[in-house]
């Protein structure tokens, strides 16, 4: 598909000429004659390049520089969008100021259409080269992760920021086939089966935060509507060594999961060291992770229910969770065979 150009010019005749020239060169053109129209167009669709006059209707507060600031400061999803100013001001100082503000190119009226088309073509080609490099870098990163995840005994999924499922290792595939925990929908996105809406909302919130780089790991229990028990997941944010071209691209998400049927537990001493627990606190956490109720834990340890509640409050404080289900998820994530991915970025940079 041909590139789409948003052309912003308040002088009707010139706007018509620009649209005709760009259309004749094979581009799709969105026309706007004011800042208000331009902002509306940017809300409705994403162009590949912006060509904008500096002066728009005599309003000095909503001129071409206003549009440029809006894109660069308020629309990170348009971070890779080339911005070309078109103006009657040919003074060197005006051009230098535009460059200092981050404008990609600056063309002076009267319009030299050969120069205009050459500049537009050059900027679009540059963006495509950068996108190709970013895609190549991400593909190498994904291949490297797949080689790691394929060797793990635990179940792991890999998703992109749009929710597209990029990889499922053999254990994760068995969980899908044998226990019906997850599936891939018709658009290729990860879908959880029979999970309660409240748990899905929490999962999506965590995934969004991690894709955006807010933290590195989250754990939670995905409670299911059936009697099959919860799905315990540990979400890990992963970013390649080279930053993506667009800030909206986001990090990849590795999802380590286990079910009530497939879960594994860490050793008591391992759990103590990870979370700085007392021996009794670690025993309480492990018994809860085995599916014991609080009264059963009290009976097992030969203590009162209030003592178990006391240890549970300490566990919440030390692990940073607020629900028993999330505590169990955290314990199970500690017992899963999670790889040390601290060097993944460096080895793929």
N, C-alpha and C positions, 0 to 999 in steps of 0.2 A: 504494500500500500504506500502511496506517495506521502511525503512529509506534510504535516499540517502547520500552517503559519497563522498566528494571530496578528493581524495588521491593525494598528490603532492610529487613526489620523482624523482630525476634526474638519479638515477642508475636503468637502465632498468630491470635487473634481479630482484632486490628487489621490484620494482614497480609491476612487474608481479606477484610476490609471494603475495604481499599485496592484490592486486586485487582478486587473487584466494581465499585467506583465507576469505576475507570479503564477496565475492560472495557465498562461501560455507556456511557462517553463515547466509545467507538470505538477505544481504544488496545489494542495487543497488550502483554501484561504478562509479564515473566519474574520469578518470585518467588524470593527467597532469605531464609533466616531466620538467617544467620550470615555473618561475613566470609569464612569458607572457601568457603561456597556461592557467595557473590557473586564471588569471584576465579575460581572454576571457570566460572561463567556468562560472565564477561568473556573468558575464554580461548576459549570455544566460539562465541560470537556477539557482534555489536556492537549494543548498544542505541542509541537516539536521545537518551535522557535517563536520569539516575540519580536516584531518590528514595530517600534513605537515612536511617534512624534514627541518632542519635548513639550511644546506648548499645546494644551488641549482645551480649547474654548476659552482661553484667557484666564482660567482659574489657576493661579500660581501654586495653590496648595494641593491640587490634585492633577499634577502634570505627569510627564513621562517618568520623572524621578520618583514620584509617588508610587506609580505602578511597579517600578523596579524595586523599591523598598518593600512593598507589600509581598512581592514574590520571594525575595531573598530572606525576609524576616518572619513572614507568617505562613509561608507555604514550603516547608522542607521537602514535600513530595515533588516540588519543581526545582530542586537544587541543581539539576543538570540541564536546565532549560536555557539556551543561549538568548541573550537580550541585546538587541541592536537599537540604538537611538538614531532617530532621523530628525535633523534640525536645520534651521536657517542660520544658526550661530556657528560660524566657521573659525572663530578666534581660537588661537592655540590654548589659551587659558581654559576656555570652556571644554575643549577636548581633554585636557589634562585632568580637569575636575571629574569628568565622566569616568575616566580610567581609574582615578583614585577611589571612586565610589563602587567600582567593580563592574561597570558596564562592559560587555564583551567587545562591542564595536560601536563606532560613531561615524555616521554618514551625513554629509552636508548637502543641503538643497542648493540649487536645483538638482534633482535626482539624476545621477548617472546610472541608468538601468543596467548597463553591463557590469559596473562595479557592484551595484546592489545584488545582482544575481550571483556574482562571483563570491561575494562576502557571505551570502546566505548559504550557498553550496559548501563553502569551506567550513563554516561553523557546524553545519549538520554532519559533514564527514568527520570532523573532529570528535563530536559527541558519539558517533557510531563506533569509532575506533576505541574510545574509552569504554563504551558499553561492552564491546567485544572482549576487551582485556578483563573487565570485571567478571563477565560470564565465564571466561576461561579460568580465572583464578578461583571462582566459586566451584566450578566443576572439579578442579583438582582437589580442593578442600573436601568436597563431598566424597570423592573417590577414596581419599585418605581415611575419612571417618568410617566409610563402609568396610574398609579392610580391617579396622579395629573392631567394629561392632560385630562383624561376622564371626569373630573368634570368641565372643563372650558367651558364657553359659546362661546368663540372664537375658531377659527380653528387653529389647530397646527399639524405639522408633525414632525416625529423623524427619522433621517437618521444616518447611520454609515459613516465612512470616505470613504468607497468605493461607496457611493451613494445609498446603499441598504435602502429601506424604511422599517423601523422597526415598525412604528405605525402611524396611522392616527385617530384622535379622531372623534366623530360623526359629529361635524360641518365641519371638513375638508372633510369627506366622502361626505357630502351633496354638498360641493362646487365642488367636482369631478363629481358627478352624475348630478347635476342640472345646473351647469354653465360651466362644461368642462374645469376647470382651470388647473388641473393636472391629471396625470394618473401614473400607475405602468407598466413599460415595461416588456417584456418577461423574462428579467433577474432579475426582482424584484427591479429595480432601479426607483427612482423618475424621472418623465418626465413632463416638462411644455409644455402645448399645446398652439400653436399659439403665442408664445412669440418671439419677434424680436431677431435675432442673437446677436446684440450688448448687449441687456439686459441679454441674457443667458451667454455671456462671463463674464459680471460683476458679475452675481450671482455665477458662478463657481469660479471666482477669490476670492470672499468673502468667499465662502464655504471652499476653500482650505486653506485660511489664518486662519479661525476659527478652522478647524480640527487640524491644526498645533499649535494651542494655541496662535496665533498672534492676540491679542485682545479678547474681550468677546462678542461684539454685532456689527452687521451691519444692516442698513436699506436701502432699495432701492425700486424703482418702476419697476416692470417687464412690460414694454410696450408691448401690444399685437398687432398683425397684423390686427386683426378684429376691428370692432367698439365697441366691448364689454367693452372697457376701460382697464386701467392698473390693475395689481395685485400688491398689496402693501404687502411687506414682511419685517419681522424683524427676523434676524438670531441670534441665541444665542448659544454660545459654552458651552458645558457641559462635565465635566470630572468626573469620579468616584473618590472616595477618595483614592483608591489604584492605583498607576501608572500601566499602561499596561506593559506586559512583553517586548514588542518591542516598540521602540520609534516611529516606523512607524504606530502604531495602530491608534493614533490620538484620538481627542475628538469626542463625538457625537454632532449632530447639531439639535437643535430644531428650527423649522421654523413656525413662527406665520404669518398668512396671512389673508387678506381680499380683496374683490373685490370692484369694483365701486358700485355693487349692495348690498354688504353685509357690507360695512364699517361702523364703528361707530366713533364718534368724542368725544374727551375729553371736559370737561368743560373749559371755558375760563380761570378761575382762576387756574385750575390744569395745564394748558399749560403754563401760566405765571410762576408758581413756578418751573416747571421742567426745563425750559430753560432761566429763568431770563429775560422774555420779558416785554416790556411795554404793557399797555392795547391795544393800537392801533396795535402794532406788533402782538399780540395774535389774534386780530380780523382779521387782514390781513391773517395770517396763517390759521385760521379756514375757512374763506371764500374761499381761494384757495383749501383747502382740500374738500370743498363742490362741487368743480368742476367749480367755477367761474373763468372767465378770468380776466386778470389784469384790463381791462377797466371796467368790471362789478364791480370789487372790488372798483375802484375809484368812480363809480356812487353810490354804496351802502354807502360808507363812506363820500361822498360829498367832495372829495379831487381831486387833479390833478393826472394825470398818473405819473408825475415825483415824486410826493410824495409817491405813491405806490411803485415805483421803489426804492426810498430811503429806505422805510421800508423793502423791499425785500432784499436789500443788507445787512441791519442790521440782518435780520433773518438768512441769509447765514452765517454771521460771528459768530452769537451766537450759532447756531446749528451745525456748522461744515460741512454743505453740500454745494454743488456747483450748484445743479440743482433744478429747481422748483419741478420736479417730485419726487426727493428724499426728498425734504422738506415735501411734502404731505405725503410720506410714513412714515416719522418720526412722523408727527402729528398723523397719523392714528395708528401707533404703540403705541403712548402714550395713545390713546383712547381704545386700545384693552385690553381685560381682561388678562393681563400677570401675571403669578404667581410670587411670591417672591421665587426664587430658590436659594437664598444665602445659605440656610442651607441644601440643598439636598445632597451635598457631605458629610457633617458631619454626617447626619443621616444614610447614607449608608456605611460609612467607617467601 
